[in-house]
Amino acid sequence: MKLKVACGLLLLMGSVFVTQPVLAQANTVCAARSAKAFVNWPQFLSDPCHTGYNPNETVLGPFNVANLVLKWSFGGPQVILSSPAVANGVVYYGSEDGNVYAVDANTGTQIWKFKTTTYIGGSSPALANGVVYVGSSGIGIVYALNANTGALLWQFTTGDDIESSPTVVNGIVYIGSINRTLWALDANTGALVWSYQAGDRFWAAPAVANGVVFDTSYDNNLYALDAKTGSPLWQFASGSYTGSAPAVANGMVYFGSTDTYAYAVNATTGALVWKYATAGNILLASPAVANGVVYIGSEDGNLYALNANTGVLQWKFQTGGSLEAAPAVANGVVYVGSDDHNLYALNATTGAALWHYTTPYQVRSSPAVVNGMLYVGATNGGLYAFHLPGH
């Protein structure tokens, strides 16, 4: 069922269009996680809801992040668009050299690598129950690997390129492919559970919350599907194609579109809650959501911080290049990479610059922040790990 989004009177607030706000609702997938659970950053944007938020980071903060230094780098000159996952002291990532890597999180020493049939583009690994899941380009193979050894457990061929990152919830792997299909696979066997076809490619990583799968498509729509059956629940049309992965929090779904708007949609009904117009450039980056604020980057070079309930601009930070990577948030700091070759740390409340590190290359990998360490990949630069001296 296609849901019309012109619901009620829209209130004009500068460049923000707002309907009645929705009440926050519990998220049984991503809420109520223990501190122990967050010693890991097990998948793209940390959790199945793609909030990009680590609420239990205590080492790095606005008071000391300026002291970050490079601890190690690995794999240069690999092209890395994949974002790192961190679990049990190991960093996992995919590379355009055609390998999935497991690297010691403390030392940067390679533990294993697995050769895929083609290359790993934007698909970021997901860790669940001792298994690494990731998608590859070309004919689009989803791989399940033993997290300790890198041994192949199973593979599933989608028939077309995979740029989407997998999301694993309740024994199901959800992942999109370029041939217009969103796939649900049994996490233990790789058997097809269901598939859903849209009007164009599923580029972005699906988010899963409260029994619903949310994903954006290049056919301009955000889709909500029943997580068990794949049955469509609702869809919401933006003004152009969308490659921004949705984030789910506060009873809303947040995403960006190439029509230059950031959107907030009611997660239950698909009704528009608000939209915010950026400075006229497309939004391919995925948002992060933390403490009532949505952080999203644009090709205009700005990172925008928007009130999660109303869409009102809190601050914006101008970098020297396009922002195509999703930010990460932890302990009052927002981390984001830019095409200007820099990785930035910003005050999450004010947007003030606290630190930056210049790589020789664009940074289109989303950072992972865990256990007082910051991990990120760079195009043709390999994987970087930062820490505080003495930690």
N, C-alpha and C positions, 0 to 999 in steps of 0.2 A: 504494500500500500504506500503510495507516494503521499507524503504529508505536505500540505501547503504551509508555508512559513509566514505568510502575511497574517499573523494572528493578533488582532487587537490593534490599538493605537501605538505607533512607534514614537518614542520621545527623542528628539534630536538634542544631543549633548556634544557639541563640537563635532568631532569626527566619529562619535560613538552613537550607535542606534541601539536602544534598550527597550525590551518589553519587561513585563513584571518579573522580578527575580525569583528563582526557585529556592526552596529550602534545601539546606545541606542534607544529604542522606548517607547512611552508613554504607560503606563499601566492604562487603564481606570477603573479597579477594585480597585487597591491598591494605586494609586497615587492620589494626590489632596485631601488628607484627612485633615480635620481641626484639630487644636490642641484639640478641644473639643472631637473629635472622639477618641483621644488617651488617654483620662483619663481612658479608658478601655483597657484590653488585652483579647478580647472576644473569642479567640479560639487558637488552637495549633499554635505556632509561630506567633501569633498576628493578622495576616491578611490572606485573602484567597490565597495570593501568597506565604505565608509561608516564608516571609523574616526574621522573628524573630527579627524585628527591631522596636523600639519605638523612632521616631525622635523628640518627644516632651517632653521627660523626662528632667527635669531641676534641680531636687533636688540632685540626685545621679550623681557623676562624678568622674574622676580620682583624683580630688583634695580632695575628702572627703570619698570615698568609703571604705578606710581603717578603718573608724570609725563605720562601720556597726555593730550592735549588734542584738541579737535575741530579738524580741518583744514578740512573742508568738509561741507556737507549739500546734498542735491539732491532736488527733487521734492515737497517737502511742499506741501500736506497729503495726499499719496497714502497709501492704505492698502497696506502691503507686508507680506504673509505669506511671500512667496517669499524664499529665501535667496540672497545674491549669489554669483556665480561670478566669479573673477578670472583673466584670461589675457592675457599679452602687454601689460600696462599698461592694460587695459580692464576695467571692472566691468560685468557683465551681470545684470539682474534683471527680474522680471515684476511688474506692478502691477495692482491691482483697478480702475485707470482704463482697463484694456483695452489697455495697451501693454507691449511688451518694450523695455527701454532698454539702450543701450550708453553708458557714461560714462567719461571719462578718469579713471584710477585716481589720478592725482596731483593733478589740479585740480578734478575734479567737473564738468567741462564736458561737456555732451551731445554725443555723436558721431552717434548716430542713434536713432530709435525706430521700432518696427513696430507697427501697429495690428492687433489680433486681432479676431475676430468677437464675442467676449464679454470676460470679464475673466480675469486670471491670479490664481488663489488661492494654494494652497500649493505649486504646481509650481515648482521652482527650475531655472534653465537649466543645461544641461550642454554643455561645449565639447569638441569633438574634431575634429581635422583641418580647422580653419578654419570649422567649422559650429557654430551655436548651436541646441540642441534644447530645446523647452519645450512643456508641455501647457496647454490652456485649459479653462475651465468650459463649461457649456451642453451642446452636442452633443459636446464632448470632442475638440478638434482637436490633434494633435501637429504642431508646426511645426518645419521645418528652415530656418534663416536663414543667409545669408552673414555671418560674424562681422565682416567689415570694413565692410560696407555696409548690413546689415540686409535685403537683398533676399531674397524668398521663393524657396527652392529646391524644396521640396515640402511637402505637408501630407497628413495621414492622419486620417480621422474615425473615432473609436471608437464614437460613438453616445450617449455619456453623459459626465458631468462627470469631469474629470481633476484630482485633487489630488496625485497621485503625481509625484515628480520623475523625469525620465528618467536612466537609467544606460547609458552607451555603452561597449561592450567588443567588440573584434575585429569592427568593422563592423556591429554590431547595436545597435539602440536598444531597451532594455527599459523598459516603463512600464505602470502599472496604471490602471484606470478604475473608476468607480462601478458599472458594469454587470457586476460580478463577474469581469472579464476582465483577465488579464495578457497584454500584447502584446509580440511581438518583431518589429521592423521593420528592413528593410534600411536602414542609415544613409545610403547614397548615393541611394537611389531612393524610400524610404518604402514599398516593397512589403512586404506581410505575409509574414513568415517562418513564424511559428506563433502560436497564441493558446491560452490555457488558462483555463478557467472554474472558479471556486470556488463555494462556497455563498453568498458575500456579497461586498461590494465590496473591491477592492484600493485602499486609501487611501494606503498608504505607498510610499516609493521602494524598488524592489528593489535588493538587493545582489548582486554577481556575483563569484565567486571560484572558481578552479580548475575551470572548466567547469560550474559550478552556479549557478543563479539562486535566491536566497532572498527570499521576501516574506511579509508577514503579511496576514491578511484579517480582515474583520469577522465571518467565520464561526468565529472563535476560533483558527484554525490558523495555524501557520507552515509554509510549503510550501518544499520543495526540488525544483527541476525541472532537467532536463538543458538546458543553455544552448543547445545546437544544435537540439534537437528539441522541447523543451517537455514531454517525457515526465516524469511524476511519479516521483521517487526515494523520497521519504518525506514525511510530514507529522506535525507535533507539535501537540497540542491544549493550549492554555492554558485558564484557567477562565472567560474572557470575551473580548469582541471586542478586536482589536488594531489600533491605528493607528500604532504605533511602528515606524519603519523598522529592519530588522535591521542589525547591524554584525557583520562577520566578522573574527576575529583569533584566533590561538593555537589553531586547529583547532576553534573554537567559534563559534556564532551567538548574539548577545546581542540581547534586545529586551525591551520592557515591555508590560504588558497592563493592561486596565481592571479585572482581578481584583486589582489592587494589587501584583502581584509583578513583579520583574525576573527574567528567565530567562537561563540559559546552557544551550545544547543542543549536543551533539556534531554538528559540521558534516557528518560522514560518515554517521552512523547515525540522527540525529534523537533519540538518547537524552538524557534529562534529565541534566545534570551538576549544576546547582544552581539554586535559586530563592531570592530574598530578598524578604521581606514588608516593604513600606514602612508608613507610619503610617496606613494605611487609606484612602488616596485613589488614584484611578486614575492610571496612567502612560500618557499619550499621546505624550510626548516620546520622541525617538529617542536612543539612547546614543552616546557617543563612547568609544573605547578607546585607551589609550596607556600604554606602560611597565608593563604588567601590572595596570592599573586600569581599571574600567568606570565611567564617569560618566553618570548619568541623572537627569533631573528628574522631579518628581511634582507633581500638583495640590495636594499638601499644602504646597507652597512650598519644599520641600527639594531641594537638589542632593545626590545620594548618590554617594559614591566607594566602590566595592566591589572587593575582590580579584578579579581576572579568573579565577583558577583555582578559588577556593573560594566566592566570593560573600560573604565576611566583610566587614562594614562597616569601612572605614578612617576615614572621617569623613563628616559631613553638614553642609551650610550652609543655614541658614534665611533665605529671602527673605521679602518682604512680600506675595507674590502667587503664583498658580499658575505653574508652569514647563511651558510647552508647546513651547518651542523646544529643539532639540538643542544641546548645548554644543560648543565647539571647544577643542582643546588644542594648545599650541605652547610649547616651550622652558620647561617647568615652570610654565605658567600655564593655567588653565581659564577660558574666557570663556562666559558664559551670560546670556541675557535673561530677564526676568520680567514677569509681568502687573502688578507693582508699579511699572512704568514705568522700571525701572533695567536697565542693562547692567553686569554685574559681571565683575571679574577676580579670581580666587582662586588662592592657592598650590596647585598640583596635588598636592603631597605632604601638606600639613597642612589645607587648606581655609580657611586664614586669608584674610580679605578684604584685597585689595591696592589696589583702585580700584573706583569705580563712577561711572557717568554717568547722570543723570536726564533722561529724555525726557518730553514731555508725554503720552506714549501708551504702550500695552502694547508689549513687545518679544517678538514671536513668530517672528521671523526668526532663523535660525541664523547666528552670525558666521562670517566668513572672516578668517583671519590669515595674512598673506603680505607679505614684503618690508618688515617693520617697520611695517606698516599694519594696522588693524583696521576691517573694514567690516560694517555690519549695517543692516537695515531695521526700521522701527517702524510699527505700525498708525496710519495717518493722520499719520505724521511724516516720511515720506520715507526716503532713504538717508543714513546717516551714515558718515563716514570719520574715523578718529583716527590721530594720529601723535605721536612725540616731538618737541618743539621742536628745531630744528636738524637733523632727519633728513628 
